[in-house]
C-alpha cells in the first residue's frame, strides 16, 4: 500500500461536490456519512456500512496470479462487498485472538489483492496500526524503515518471514508473527488457521473491539526517500477521510465508479466510497514497465471509469492507445501525480480519449495528498506555453479544505510562521500547506518534526500546523500554484539561484529532448550549473553537437536559463522507485562531476584496483598462448591457477552484470558498454560508479 497523511488546522469547507452530478443521492452518500460523525467514524465503519447497503456489489476485481485464459489474457476474480466484510470480521477476530489489539504496530506485507484489503480493514477495525513500506525502495531501505518503527507484529508471506528471521535485530520487538500461507515460518500463526478458528466461533464469541476513528492513529507509511532518508508518516482516520473527501470534490468521485488501481492506498479510498476496485495487472515496484495492452484490456473489460497512475505509466498507456486507436468511451476521469507530468503526455491522452474524459494533474506528497489539481483543458490552452518559457509547471489551485502559503526559502528550521511572512504573487519561495489532510508529525522522529513542521498562532489560542513541503513554487494572481523544483536541488552559483523545473521546462520543449535535469557541481554558493539531457532517440556525435548548440540558443532567449552553457548527454536518467518519474538529480550531479573532471591518474585507488583484473586477463591470454606452443612444458600448478583465473575472470565477472546494469545506467553508460566494462574490470569498475 502507498499512502498519504494526517491533518490539523481549519476544517475543510464544503463546496457541494455533487451539485449537478448524474449520480444523484447515491453519489452523495459518502459525503453525508462523513458529516454524520466525523469525530469517531473510521475507515472500517465505512466499509461495514457499504457492505450492509449493497452486499452483492463487486468490491474488488483482481487478476489471478499466473492464470491466463485461452487468449493469453489474465483471468480475474470478483469479491463482493459482503464477502469482503465477512473476511474483515473473521480476520479481525483471528488477529485479536493472536494478540494484535488496539495500537499494535503491525508490519503488513501482502501482495495487492483481496487479502491485502481485508487485512488492512481488519487492522483498522481493531485499532491496530499497519506499518506500510514500499517494496520497491529496496531491501536495505526497507529494513531501515522497519527498524525505525519497532513493530510488535508481522504479517507477511514466507519469504518476508525468512528475511525477518535473518534480520533479528531489525525485528527484535516482533512478538506476533503471522504467515500468509499454509506453513508457519519461524513460529507464530498462519493466516489460514486464524481465519478458520474465527469463522468456526459463534458470532457472540467474536471479539467486538471499540471502534477506532477520529484522531486515532490509522497507519504509518513511509516516504520513498528519493531526496533524503525515508521518514515514517503518521496517518489518522480523520486525515484519511479528509483525503477521500478532497479527492471526491476535486475529481467528482462517486460510489458508482469503477476504478483501475495502480497504488493500493487508492483502492482503500475506493472501498470507502463504495465503488468497485479493479487491480491493475502490474508489479507495484515496476509500474513504468506495466504492459499497456493488459492495462487497456482491463479498462475495456470492466468498463473502468476512473484511473490514477504515475506519469511514466500514463505515457506508455497513451502511446499504446494512440497506436491502437482505443478511445475507451467509459473512462471519464484520469488522474496523475507523484511527479511533474509532461505536457506531451497530457496532450497525447487528450487526443486519444473521449471528449467526456477529464484528465487531472495533481500535486501532493506522502505527508499531504492532494494539495492542488488542474485539468488538461487549462494546461493545453494556457499553462503549457508558460512552462516552455521557464515559468515553472502549473499544478492548479489548492483543493477545497487545503491552505497553501509561499514563504522565503531557508535551510534552517522555521518553528513559527505568520501571515506577514507570505510572499506576494509571482515570487518564488518554499511551499507550505495546512489542512486536515496534512500530517501533523512523523513517527518517532522529533528531528524531522522540528525541520519540516511550522506553527502559526491563531486568534483563539490554537496553533495551526503547517507542513514544509521542501518544494519551491509561486502563486499567481489567479491563485494557481506553480511548481519550480525541490529547494534542496536548487543550484546556487556565485551570482544567483537557479530552479530546476523552471529551467528544464525550456529545454523540454525541444522535440528531440525527452527530459532534462539541471544539476550543480561544487559547494552551494559557488556551484557550476550543468544540464543533463536525455533524448527521445539515440543520437550520434554530430547530431548531439547540433542539439547542444540549439539548446544553448534556447537558454539565451529566456531569463531563467540565460546563464546555462554546459550540456551533457545521458542515456537514461535514474528515477524514483515508486512512480518511476522523479529524476535522481543527486545521482546525476555526481555523474556530471565525474564526466567533467580530468581523468583519474593510473596510480589512483580506482586505477590501481583495475590493474588486478587486467593482470588476470593477461595471464589468461598468456597461458592460452603458452599451452598452444608445441613442446611447452605442462606445469600442473600453473594449469590449475589458469583454470581458477578463467572461472573468476569469466564466470565471476558475468554474474556481476545484473548488479552492474543499474549502476551503469545511472552513471550514463549504455547496456553494451556496461556489460563489456564489467566483463573486463568486474567489481573494480561498477562498484566505483
N, C-alpha and C positions, 0 to 999 in steps of 0.2 A: 504494500500500500504506500501511497505517497500522499502527503497531507499538507495542510496549511494551518491556521493558528488561533490562539485565544484573543480576548479583547478587553478594552477598557475605554472609558470616555463617554461622550454623549450618546444617547440612544439613537439608533438609526431612524430616520424619518420615513414614514410610509408614503409612497408616491402612487399607489393604485396601479400595481404592475399588471393587473388583469383587466384594466379598462379596455374594452373593445376586443378582448380575447375570444376566439371562437370556442375555446374550451369551456367557457361559462363557469358554473358553480363548481364543477369537478376540479377545474384548474385552481380555483382559489382555496381548496381545502387545506393545503399546506400552510398558506399564509394565515388562514383562520385558526388552524390548530396552534400555530406558533404564538398567536396573540392570546390563546386561551390561558396558558400557564407558562410564560417564558421563564419564570424563575426556577421551575422544577422539572419541566418536561425534558427528557433526554432522548438521545437518538434511538435507543431500544424501544422507547414508548411509541415513537412514530412508526417504527416497523410493525409493532404489535397492532397498532390502530389500523394500518393499511391491510394487515392480514385479516382482521375482523371484517373490514369493509368489502374487500374483494379477494377472498381466499384463493380463487381459481385463476386470477390474473397471472400471466408469466412474470416472474421476478428476475430470474437470471437465465439467460440462454448462453451456453458455453460450449466450445469445441471439445470433443472427447480426445484426450491425448493419444496421438498415434493412430487414430481411427479415420479412415477415408471412405468415401462412397465410390461407386463404380466409375465416376468421372474424375476421381482423384481429389475431390473437394473434402474439406473437413466435415465430419459428422457432428452435429450439435445435439445437445440435450437441453431440456427445459425444466426448471424448478419453479413451482408456483409460489405465491406469497404465503399460502397456507403451509405448504411443505417447508419453506424456509423458516417460518416462525416456529413450527414444531421442532425443527432441528436446533434452533436457537435455544428454546426452552430446555430440551434434553441436554444439550451441551453445557448450558449454564448450570444445570443441576449436577451433571457429572463433574465439571470443573470445581464446583463448590465442594463436593464430597472429597475431591483430591486435595483441597486446602487452598484453592485460589478464591480469594474473597475481596471485599472492598479494599481498594488501594494497593493490591498486589501488582507490582510491576512485572509484566509478563512479556518476554520476547515472543513475538508472533512471526513465524517464518512458514508460510504456506503458499503454494503456487496459486495464481489467480483462478478462482472458481467458486462454486457454491460453498465449499468448506471454509474458504477464507472469509467470506462474508458472514457465514453462520458463526464462526469462531469470533470474529470481530464484534458482532452484535451480542453474542453470549457474554463476552467480557464487558461490554458496555452495560449489559443488563445487571451483571454482578457488581458493577462499580470498580472492577479491576482496570488496570491501565496497560493497554497494549504498548509495547515498545517496537517501533517500526523503523527499519533501516533499509535503504535502497540497496538491493543485492548487487546492482551494477557498479557500486563505488569501489569494489574490490575487497578482498578478504582482510587486508591489513587495516583499512579504514573502518570496515565493519566491526572488527574486534575492538578497535579504539572506542567506537560508539558504545558498544555493549559494556565495555569496562567502565566507561564514564557513568552509565546509568546504574549498574549494580542490581540487575533484575533478580527477583526471587523465584520466578517460574519461567519455564522454557517450553514452548510448543513449536515443534518443527519436524521435518522428515528425518529418516535415519541418518542421512549424510550430514545434516546440520548437527545432530547429536554427536556424531563422531568428531566433528570439529570442536564441539563443546567439551568433550572429554579430553581432547588434546590440549585445549586452552583452559585448563582448570583454574588458573589464576584469574583469567578474564571473567569466568563464570563461577567464581568461588561462592557467591551468595545464592546461587540457584539451588533450591531445595525441592522443587516440584517439577521434574521433567515429564513431559507428555510427548510421546512419539506418534506421528502420523503414520499409520500403517499397522500391520498385524503384530510385529515383533518389537519388544522394548529394546532400546539401545542405552546401556548404562543405567538400568534400573528405572524406577518410576512407573508410569502408566502408559497405556496405549489409548488413543482416542476412541478406537472402536469399543473397547471394554467399558470405558467411562460412559459412552453413549448407550451401550446395551444395558448397563446397570440402571441408568437413569430412565430409559424407556420402559423397563420392567417394573419400576416403582410406581405405586399408586400416585395419582395426581396430588392427593392430600399430603403425601410424604415428601414431595419435591420441595427443594429449597425455595423460599419466597424472599428474595433479597429486597431490602429497602430500595426504592427507585433512585437512580443516580441522575442528576441533571443540573441545570443552572451553572454555578461556578465550580462544580466538582470536576476534578481532572479527568479528561476523556482519554487522552493518549499522549505519547511522546514520540514525535517524529524528528528526523534529523535532516539538516541541510546537506547538500551534496558535498560541501567542502571544496567546490571548484575554485573559489577565490580565498580560501583560508581553511582552518581546521573545521571539521564538521561539528555543528552545535545541536544539542537536543532542544527542541522547541516544545513547550507545553501547550496543549490544546484543552479547552474546557468544552462541555456540552453547549453552553451558551454561544461560545465562539463558533463552533461548527455549524450550529443552526443559523447564526448570523451570516456565515458564508453562504449557506444554502439559500437564504432569503435574498442576499445581494445578487447571487447568480441568477436566481429566479427573476428578479426585477430587471437586471441588465440585459438578459437574453431571452426573456419570455418563456421560461421553462414551465411545463405543466406535467401533471401526472399521466397525461395521455401520450407523452413522448416515448419513443423507443430510442435508446441511447447506445451508440457504439463506444465502449470504454477502453481506453488505452492506458489509463492510470487508475488503479483500483480505488483510490480515495474518492474519485468522482463517481464510481459505482456506489459507494456508501451514500453519497448525497442523492443519487437517483433513487435508491431504495427508500430514503426519507421522503422524497417527493411522491413515491408510489408509481414511478414509471418503470419501464422494462429495460433491463441491462443486458446488452449483448457484449460479451467479452471478445475483444479483437483477437484474431489468430496471430499472435506475435509473441516474441520473447520480451518481457518487461525491461531487461537490461540492454536490449538491442532494437529499440523502436525504429531507428532510422533504417534498419535493414529488413523491415517487415515487407512481405510480398504484397505489392499493391493489388495484384489480381485477386488474392484471397480476401483482402480488405473490401474490394469492390463487390465480391461475391456475397460477403456478409451484409454489406449495406443494401444490396438489392434483395437478397433472400428474405430479410426480416423487415423490409420497408423502414429502415432506420431514418429517424427524423432529426437527430442531433448527434454531434460528434465533437469531442475535444481531442486535439492532437498537437504534437510539437511541430515547429516549422519544418524540420527535416522530414518527418513522416508525411506532412501535407504536400511538400514538394514532390516526393515520389508519387503520391497519390494523384496530384494534379497532372504530372507528366503522363501517367498511365491513362487517366480519364481523357486527356487530350488526344492521345494516340488511338484510343478505342472508341471515342465518341459516346461515353456513358453520361447522360445528363443527370441521373439519379433524381427523378422527379419528386420522391417523397422527402428528400433531405431539405430541411428548411433552416437549419442553424448549424454553422461550423464555427468552432471557437479554437483559437490557437494562442499559445502562451509558452512561457518558460524561457524564451529568448527573443530578441528582436526578429520580427517576421519580415523577410524581404518583400518589397512591394511587388516584385515579379511573381512571387508565389501567390499573393493576393489577386493579382491580375489574371494569372492562369486559372485559378479556381473560379473567379468571377466569369471568365469566358466560357467555362465548360458546364457550370451548374445552372439549374433553372432560375428564372427571374425571381421566384419567391424565396429562394435561399438567401439567408443573411450570413455574411462572413464577418465574424468579430475577432479583433486582435485585442488580447487582454494583457495587462501589465500587473505583476504581482510578485510575491516572494514566498518562501516557505513560512516566514513569520507573519505574512498578511496576504490574504488572497480573497477576492481580487482587489486591486487598487483602482484601476481605471479600465475603460473599454472604448473601442472605436470601431465603426462599421466600415466595410470595404468601399462603399459609395463615397464617403468623405475622404478616405485615403486616396483613392484613384483620381477624384475630382479636384483635390486641394493639397493635401499634406505631402504627397509623394514628391511633388515638384520642389517643395521647400527642403525636404530631406536631401535631394540632389544638390542643393545649394549650400549644404553644410550647416543646416539649422537644427539638426537632430532628428529623431524619429518621434512622431506624434503618437502617443499611446492613449489619447482620448481624454474624456472628462472623468473625474472621480465618480465611482459608483455610489448610489444612494447610501447614506449612513457612514461614508468614509470621508475624513477630512485630510487634505494634503497641504503641506506648507513647505516652501523652499527657503532655506537659510544659508548664510555664508558657509563655505567649506572650511572645516577644521579637522585635523587628525587627532585632536585632543578630545577627552570626554566632554559631554555637553549636558550636565546634570539638570540645568534649568533652561527652558526655552519659553519665551514670551512672544506675544503677537508683534511687538515692535521690532523683533529680530527678523521677521519675514522680509524677503527680498521683493521688490516690485516686479510686475510682469516684464518678461524679457531677460531678466538677469539669471545667469546660471548659478546654481548652488546645490546643496545636498537636499534630497527629497526626504521629508519626514511625513509619517502617516499616523493618524489616530482613529479609533473607532472600535466597535465591538468585535470586529473580525481581526483585530491586531493582537499579537502575542504580548502579554504584559511582562513575560520573563522567560529566560532559558532555564533548563533543568539543571540544578546544582552547579550553576556557573555564575557566581556573582561578578566575576571579572567581565564576562560578556555582557551582563546586565548594565554594569557601570559604563561600558564603552558604547553600547548601542541603544540604551533607553534614556529618554529625557522626560522631564515632567514640567507641566505648566500649572501654576496655582490658579484655581478658579474662584470666582467671587463668593461661592458658597462654602469655601474652605476645602473642597475636594482637590485632588491632584489628577490632572488629565495626563495619561501616559502617551507619549509619542515614540514611535519606533523609528530609529535612524536606519534607513534602507542601505546606506552606503552608496547609493546611486546619485549621479548628477543629473539635473534636469532644470527646466524652467516652466513657468506658467505663462500662457499668452493672454491677450486681452479678452479672449472668449472663454477663459477658464480651462482651456485644454492644457494637458501636461505633455511636455516634450522631453524624451529620454535622451541623455547626451553621453552616457557611459558610466563606468564604475569610478568612484572617487579614488580608489586605490590604484587604478590603472591610468589615471591622467598623467600626461607627460609634462614634466616641469623642466623647461630649459632655463637658460640664464635670463631670458627676456620675457617669457610668457608661459601660460599653461595651455596645453592642447588637450581637447576632449576626444576620446576615441571614436564614439559613434558619430559625432558631428563630422569629423574628418573623413571617416570611412564612407559616409553617405555620398560624398563627392565622387570617390573613386569607384564605388559600387555601381554608379550609374553608367560606367563604361560597359559596352556589350560583351567585351572579352573577359571582364572580371567577374568571377563567381562570388568572391568576397575578399575583403581586405582587412588588415589589422594594424593599427598604429601601436607601436611599442617604443619604449625608451631604453637607451643603453647608458649606463653610468649612474652616478648618485643623483637623487632628487635635487632639483635646483640647478643642475648642470647636465641634464640628460641630452643625449643625441637622439633626435626623433628619426625613426625608420618605419617605413610602411611595408609590411609583408603582403604579398599578393598571391592569391590562389585563383588560377584562371579557369574559365569554363571548359577549355580543352587544352591538351598539351601544346606547347609552343617550342619551336626551335630557337636557337640563339638569335638569329636575325629578327624573328617575329617578336621575341621578348625585348630586344633592343628598341624596336619601333614602339611597342606598347609602353615601355618605360618612358620614352620621350613624350608620348601622348599624355601619360599620367602626370608628368611634370608640368605640361601645359594646363591640364585640368587644375592642378594645385595653384598655379599662378592666378587663376581667374576668380578665386574665392578667398575671402579674408581668413576663414577658419583654417585653410590649408596652405596659405602662401609660403610659410617657411619650410615646407616639406620638399626635400630634394632627393632623398635616398629611398630606393625601392628594391626589394628582394623578392625573387620568385620562390614560392614554396609549393611542393606537390600536393599537400593535403593537410589542412590545419588540424591541430589537436583540439578536440571539443569535449564538452562535459558528457558525463555518462548518462545522466537521466534523460535529457532531451536531445542529446547529440546535436546541439546547436550553439551553445555558448562557447566562444572561442577561448582557448587556453593561452591568453596573451602573456602570462608569466613564462610559460614554456617557450613561446615564440621569441620573447625578449632574450632568453638565454641562447636560443638558436641563432638569432641575428647577431648577437655579440660574438659568438664563435665564428660565424661566417665573415664578419668584418675584421676580426682580429688577425694579426700576422700569423703565419704558420708556426706551429709549435716546434721548437728545436728537437732534433733527433734524440738528444740525451735527456729530454723531459721525461716525467713519470709515464705519460701515455706512450711516448715514443719508445722508451726503453722496454715497456711491457710488451709492445708489439713485436719486439725482436725475438721473443720466445717462440710464438707460433711460426714466425718466418724461418727460424732455425729448424723447427720441426719439419716444415715443408721442404727445406733444403736437404735435410737428412733423408726424407722420404724419397725425393727425386734422385739424390746421390746414391742411396742404397739400391734403388731400382736399376740405375745405370751400372753400378758395380756388379750386381748379380747378372747383368746381361753380358758382361765381358767374359769371353771364353777363357777358361782356366783360372778364374778368380777363386781364391780360397773361400770355403764356407766356414764362417766363424759363428757357432750357434748363439753365443751371447749377443752378437750384433744383429743376427737374424731375428731373435725374439724381441730385441729392442726396436727393430724396424717395424714388426707387426704391432707392437704396442703403440708406436708412433702413428701408424696408419689408422688404428682404431680411434685414437684421441683426435687426430687431425681431421679425419673424415667423419666418423660417427659422432664424436664428441661435439664437433662444430655444427653438424647437421641438426642435432636435437635442440640446439640453441636458437634455431631460426624462428620458431613461433614466438619466443620471448623477445627476439631482436626486432621483429617486424614493427610492432607498435612504437618501440623506441626510435627505430629508423625513420618511420613516417613522421613522428613528432619532430625529429631533427632535420626534416627536409630531404630525406633520401627516398628514392623510389624503391619499389619492391625488388626489382632485379639487382639494384646496387646494394641493398641491404643484405640480400642472400649472398651475393658474391663477397662482400666485405666480411660477413660473418663466417663464411667458409674459410676465408683467408686468415682472419685475425682471431676469430672466436670471441670470447667474452672480453678480451683486451680491447676490442673495438666498441661493441654496443653498450657495455656497462659504463663506458666513459661518456655516453651521449647524455 
